[in-house]
Amino acid sequence: MTLIIERKGDVALVTIDNPPVNALSQALRQDLWDAAESLDADPLVGAVVLICEGRTFIAGADVIEFGKPPMPPHLPDLVARIEMATKPWTAAIHGSALGGGLEVALGCRFRVAVPKASIGLPEVRLGIVPGAGGTVRLPRLVGPVLAAEMVTTGTPVTAQKARSQGLIDAIIEGDLEKGAIDFARAALDQSLPLPLSQRGVPPVDAAFWETTSKTVASRAKGEDAPLRALGCVRKATEADFETAMAFERQTFLELRGSPQAAALRHVFFAERAALRPPELAGVEPRSIRSAAVIGGGTMGAGIAATLREAGLPVTLVERDEPAVDRGLSNLRSIFESAVKRGKISPETAAERLSGIVGTTDYSLLARIDVVIEAVFEDVDVKREVFGKLSAVCRPDAVLATNTSYLDPQQIAAHIKCPERFIGLHFFSPAHVMKLLEIVPTAKTAPATLATGFALARMLSKIPVRAGICDGFIGNRILKVTRAQAERLLLAGATPQAVDQAMRSFGLPMGPFEAQDLGGLDIAAFQRKAARARGETPFAPIAERLCALERFGQKSGGGWFDYAKGDRTPKQSEVVADIIAGEARETPQRAWDQAGIIDCVVLPMVNEASKILNEKVALRAEDIDLVEIHGYGFPRWRGGLMHYAEGRGIADIVASLEELAAEGLAEPPSDLLCRCAKSGQFVFTD
Ligand code: 3H9
């Protein structure tokens, strides 16, 4: 049973109980349909309240059913059935009313919600548009402008905004069930509002559609659903209700079967699975009630900010008082900028800052649960920090390093109780980037590893377990991206052409402009360390730029030139001359966008397959998450490995062989060749 019906005087209380998120499975749709029929027939019922058990109102259609043929009763019919019920329905919302959940609520005559509820149509995030009248009824309730914003971004609104825009009729403080029943009963004494299907849409200026289309297209970066969703809202303003409904349904069905929707569903489930790695089933994490960060630079301050956002008290340790002050000032800047961007209130910023103690005194860490080191990337400096930590911290406190490319086992070589040690690799800026690579050593205890994943959940990060190698998962693939980008320059492409091609693929930035933004000096430092280890990193042109102190935007030029105070990349004659000089020996050829993309992306797939084969990543979808959340790989392509499977592994193997024959890439790996037959990254030992 997914539904319970109780009588509360003349109000029927319909409670949905379909864990985990009350998604609208076929069984639930049928139960709701039957409830509408039986309650209409019941003379003792005057009104109906629809409420949910568990942590949320209806979170939407059941995404698991999207891969199967649609089964009746279809959601648009169910919403219409509720809307036409002879007894008025009131949706009582707690948690989230999302997608089909909001569409059901729009079919109800009234909507009430608790103050913390959030309400939205996030379908575009799954590569689809609302398919049960969301784009047609919502503009009739809140107007086309807010409706367009909600359906094209997928961002939910708060209960307060929903109330102010007429999306909900009341906010219920206190007990939702009682408040909703009282509301529904009181409404019986007033004349009923028209069902949304019978209302008109407020007019909107024609120029609005032109401007909004441009904004949506530029934000979408190759993703189809947002513009199609805008098209549906526009149709709702220009056509009658039935025509607009048919248009929306047609668009929904087309997109539901699209590769982009399949990719976005893949990411949706991968993100959730990432939080619960099967190898940690049954392992209890340690409790986390306090945290400390060692080092208040950009990385350390970002980590401290994200810990505070999760409500943890934070101790920030630096080597001397001026460094403590700088660390606290970095944190203040992070919070102030969040206030400026309207993300948090000044009060919240003050509260977050007041929860941070800055100190030089390690003895204050004696009772802390998790300590994260984010000092200079030097193994001796880090060892010294962990020497002090292992002397003062509790033996069961989790000690973590944020190193991005040193070997965590070397850092932890001398600590006491090494089973509590782990790598937690945050990405910069740590309070913004979602990815967290979790790197256990051979001695890390399962409970420590589980604590890393529990911390990721607390911080709303996407955790991916990574094995130890140079660069772990993400930076190891990034090295290949950058090397390939340079190979292209040597073979006749320009930095502009490479960046442009990668943006057309869906990346937010090309590899050269991204290096100019982050600074070329960091990678130069890593290459120096690699050479000291006897490796021969490939970056002939980047090395020449660094020798000229062209470190990127911060030094006024890198791969591109920059005018003072202007971040627009401009072609550089200096760089063009360096490339021409370095490319003297390399055969030149013309490059189109598809060729550039293949020359960058396919070697990334090749490296990723080695990472899988070496078990540095345990699952192909973990690599997808690393690329999406750490490097801006287009989510709608499903990540690097999902893209590779869709493109065809056999085709990739053949293309890599051609590139390798021209000296433009490594030959395909054994795993890639093995997977070419099945077309999937599934392998057995
Ligand atoms: C839609 O509605 C289309 C309609 O317009 C038209 C139809 C005709 N279905 O996120 P969590 C599972 S499209 C199936 O960790 P939280 C999830 O996989 C839909 N399963 O919880 C996980 O399973 P497991 C539009 C779903 O508390 C478990 O629930 N709606 C669905 O952190 C817990 O999830 C959306 O896009 C689903 N719709 O966050 C909303 N949703 O435990 C998507 C979740 O086995 N959902 N699951 O790993 C969310 O945004 C969050 O789940 C929510 C709760 C905010 C609700």
Boltz pocket constraint, residues with backbone or C-beta under 6 A from the ligand:
constraints:
  - pocket:
      binder: B
      contacts: [[A, 20], [A, 21], [A, 23], [A, 55], [A, 56], [A, 59], [A, 60], [A, 61], [A, 62], [A, 63], [A, 64], [A, 75], [A, 76], [A, 96], [A, 98], [A, 99], [A, 100], [A, 101], [A, 103], [A, 122], [A, 123], [A, 126], [A, 129], [A, 130], [A, 131], [A, 132], [A, 134], [A, 268], [A, 269], [A, 272], [A, 273]]
      max_distance: 6.0
